[in-house]
Amino acid sequence: MCKRTFQVWGALFGLLFAFGVSWAADDSSVVRFRLPDSLEDALESFLPEAEEGDSEFQYLVGLAYCRDSSMPGHQAKAFAWFLKSAQQNHAEAQLMLALCYEGGMGVETDVRQAFFWCKKAADQGLGVALNHLGSMYLLGVGTDARPEEAVSCFRKAAAQGDVEALSMLGACYVDGVGVEQDTERAIACFTEALEKRDPLAMFFMGLCYADGNGVPKDSREAFHLFMQASLHDLPSAQFHLAQCYEKGEGTERDMEQAIRWYAKAAEQDDEDALFCLASCYLKGIGVPRDARKAEELFRRADQQGHEEAEDYLEVCEDLLRLEERRSAAAGKGSSQSDGEGGQK
């Protein structure tokens, strides 16, 4: 699958985690429990049964702590309760445990454990777990990359109505990953997912319009779809939206907007957005020239795996050394001038 398809996964993890919290509290068909507004009320409602060993209530206590995860120690407590519930074969808790392991929330990051628990949840037929397992097979996260298994997971999840899985199945058809390439089927998947307002479908269909892949090339429609997906906080869409603004594709050229959207994607560590934003700071395009800021952004892009960032880091370091020498020389010259003035 093309590299830019993969850019979405950083955002997808965040979407899955948020979706898991809100959706799991409300069963897909019957509302079982709603989390009270405060942690104290949630613990009062759920903790007694959780301490008695009820896996559903253990899971809900985990969700309550997870929702307040910014508080010290709450991520670890959420993980501990998810683990208790998952060990009793609670599918939603197994998925949340997997996401904790994958994101290092309350526990050290361990992608093999993430895969183990996600597969357990998927084996119970949990649609969102099947979708996430598909992404792990696709990218080789915690396991060997197995594109055919990924497609199988996406199909099963899509059959259960998981709209993100439908979009990912379409992406596999576009590039012929794990399945025979079939642009017509891909567009059909994206179109169906778009009807349900799926941000991934907006992004992938935007790429199709940008490239004229399966649909007539239409830069305005691509821009429109990237904008919609960007408003859902997908960093890949934000990067491509910034590109549209910078190049004037599908819209008027606007470097202020380009910088804005590069920055939003860079906040989520999109490697291409980090690289482009760094380049803008290095050259002073749309922002004041700032070699130190550029160096910081190139370094982050390099850490995310951008192939060219390391070379530009050396350029920034050379520029910073040159600026330091100039500053030192200017300071020395100023001191000499002051000294001469004093002698007079």
N, C-alpha and C positions, 0 to 999 in steps of 0.2 A: 504494500500500500504506500502511496506517495507520502513523503515526509510531512507535508502540510496537513494531511489528514490526521497525523499523530499529534499535532500541536494542541488538539482539543482536549487531550486526556488530563492535563493538569486541572482544567476547569471542570471536567466531567467528574473527577473525584469529589470535588466540592459539591457539585450538584447531587451526586449520589448520596453523600453524607447527609445533606440537608433533606433530601427526599426521604431517606431512610427514617429520619427522626419524625417528620411530620406524617408521613404515610403510615409508619408502623404503629403510631399511636391510634390511628383510625384504620381499622381493618378494611381491605379493599372492597368488601361487600357489606359488612356489618360493623357499625361503630361499637367497639368493645369498651374502650376507655378513652377518656380525654385527659391529657395532662393538666392538672390544676395550674393556675397562673404563677404560683410561687413554689419554690423548692420546698419550703416548709409544709405547705398544704399537700404537695405530692408525697412527701415522706410520711406525713400523718395518714394519708389514704392508703399507701402501698407498702410501707416498710414492714408492718407487722406480718403480713402474709409472705413477704419476701424473705424475712428472717425465718419463717417456718418452712421455707424451701419451695414455695410455689414459683415455678419458672416464669410464668407470665408476669407476676408482680416483681420478680427480680429484674426482668427485662425493663419494666416500666420505671423502676428505681434508677436503673442505668440511664434510661432516656432523660429522666429528670436531672440527673447530674450532668449529662451530656449537654443539655440545653443551657446549663449555667457553667459551661466548661472553661470560661475565662477566669473563674474564681480559683485560687490556689488549691491544689489537691483534688479538684472535682473531676478532672480527666482520669486520674488514677482510680477514683471511686467508681466512675462510670465503667471503666474497663473491668474492674473487679466484679461488678454486678452482671455485666454482659457475660463474663466468663462463667459465673455460676449458672446462669440461665442457659448458655450455649452448651454446657456440659450435660444438661438435661435434654438436649436435642431440640431446643427452641430455635426455629429456623431464622426468624428475624434477628434474634440475639447473635446467632452465628454470623450473620452478615455484618452486623454492627461490630462484632469482635474482629472480623476480617478487616474492616475499614480502619479500626483502631490500630491494628498491626501495620497496615499499609501506610497510614499517615503518622505513625508514632504518637498517637494520642493516648496518654496514660500508660504507655509501655514503649520499650525500645522498638524501633522500626524493624520488622521481620517479614519480608515479602513471602517467604515460604510458609510461615504460619498464616499469613493473610490468604494465600491460595488454599491452604488446607481447610480453613474455616469457611471460606466462600464456597468451596466445592461442596462442603457438607450442607450448606443452606440450599445450594442449587440442586443437589441430589434429592431434596425434598420438594422440588418443583417451584421454589420461590422465584417469581419472574425477574425481579430486580437483581437477585443474586445470579441468576442465569446470565443476565446482561453483563454484570460486572465480571463474572467468570469468563465470558466471551472476550472481554477486553484484556484480561490477564493472559489468556491463551494467545490472543492476537499479538500482544507485545512481548510475550515471554516474561511476564512478571511473576516471580515465584515458581516458575515452571519453564519447561522448554516451549518455545513458540510453536504453536500448532494451529495454523490458520483454519484447517478443516474443522477442528473442534470448536474454534471460535464461531464459525458460521453456524454450526449446529446449535450452539448456545443461543446465538442471536435469533435464529429461527424459532426455537422453543419459547424464548421470552416474548418475541413479537406475536406469536400465536396466542399468548396470554394477554395481549393488549399493551405490552410494554413499548411505548412509542420511541424511546431512545434506542432500543434494540432494533426496531424497524429502520431507523436512520442508519445505524451501524451496518445492518445487513445491506442497505443500499450502498454504503461506502465500499463494502467488500465487492459488490457487483461492479462498481465503477472501475476499480483497479484490478479485478480478477484475483483477489486474494482469498484463497481457501475455496474458491468457486470459479466456474468459468465466467470470464468477463461478459457482462450483459448490461449495456448502458440503458436499454429500454426498461429492464426490470429495476435498475437502480433509480431511474426517474420515477417509476411507479411507486417505489418505496418512499422516496422523498416527498412525492406529492401527497400520499396518504398521511405521512407524518406531519406535513405542513398544515393539513386540515385540522390537526390537533395542536397546532401552534408549538411544535417541538423546536427548541433553539438549535439543536444539532442539524435538523433538516433544513432550517433557514441557512445555516452556514454551508452545508454541503451543496445545497441547490445554488447558493451564491457562487460557489466555485465552478459549478457546471455552467452557469450563465457567463461567468468571467472568461472561461476557456472555450465556450461554445461546444461543450461536451454533452451530447444527447439532447440539447436544446439550442435554438439559435443564439449566437453570441450577443449578449446585451449587457453592456457595462452599467447602464442605469439600473436595470433590474438586479444585477449583482450588488451594486452599491446599496440598494434598498434592502436587500436580504441581509447583507453584512451589518447594516445599521440595526435591523430588528434583532439579529442574534447578539449583537454587541450590547444591546440594552438588557439582555439576559446575562451579561457579564461573562461571556465566552471569550477568553483571551485571544484565541486564533481569529475569531471574527473581528475583534477589536484591532488586531494587527492588520488584517486585510482592509478594514475600513480606513485605518490610518494611511495605508498605501494608496487607496483611492483618493484621499484628500491630497496626499503629497504629489501624486502624478496627475491629478485632475481627471481621473477615470470615472465616468458616471456621475460626476459632480464637478463644481468649480474647484480649482486648486486652492487649497487653504492650509497653509503650514501651521497656523495656530491650532486648527482642529486636528491636523495630523499629529502634532506633538501631544495634544491632549489624549488621543486614543492610543498612541504608542505608550504613553506613560501609564494608562490604565492597564494595558496588557502586560507591561513590564512589572507592574505591582504584583502580578500573578506569575512572574518568572517565565514568561514566554520568551524563549531564547532569541527569536528573530526580532521581536519588539525591543528587547534589551539592546541588541546589536544596532538596530536602526536608530534608536534614541541616542545611543552612545555616539554614533556617527554624526548625528545632528549637533551634539555638544562639541565634538572634536572639530567640526568645520564651521560651527556658528550658524547653522541653518535653522531658522525659526526660533532659536534660543541664543543667548549670549555664549560666545565661545568659552569653553571651560574644560581644559584638559584633565583636571582632577576628577570632575564629574564623569567625563567620558571614560577615564580609566576604571572608575568604580563600576560603571555599567558594562564595559567590555569584560571585566573580571567576572561579573555575575553571569553574563552570556556564556563565557568560557566554562564556568561551573555547570551550566545547563547543557553543555555539549556542543555549542556553536563552533563550527569548524574553522571559521576565519577569525574569531575573537582574539585568539592568542597572539596572532601577528600584529593586530592593532594595539594590543597591550604594550608591546615593545615600542610602538610609535608614540604612545602616550607617555611612557616612561622617559623616552628621549626628549620629548617636548617639555616635560616637567623639570628634567635636569637642566635644560637650556634656560627655562624661565628662572630657576633658582640661581644659575650663574649670572644671568642678567640682573636679577634683583640684588645679588651680592655686589656686583660691579657698580650698580647704581647707588647702593648704600655706601660703598667705599668712596665713590666719587663725591657724594654729598658730604661725607665726613671730612675729606680733604679740603673741600671748598669752605666748610665751616672753620676749619683750622686756619686756612689762609686769611679768612675774614677776621679772625681773632687777632692774628699777628699784625694786621694793619691797624 
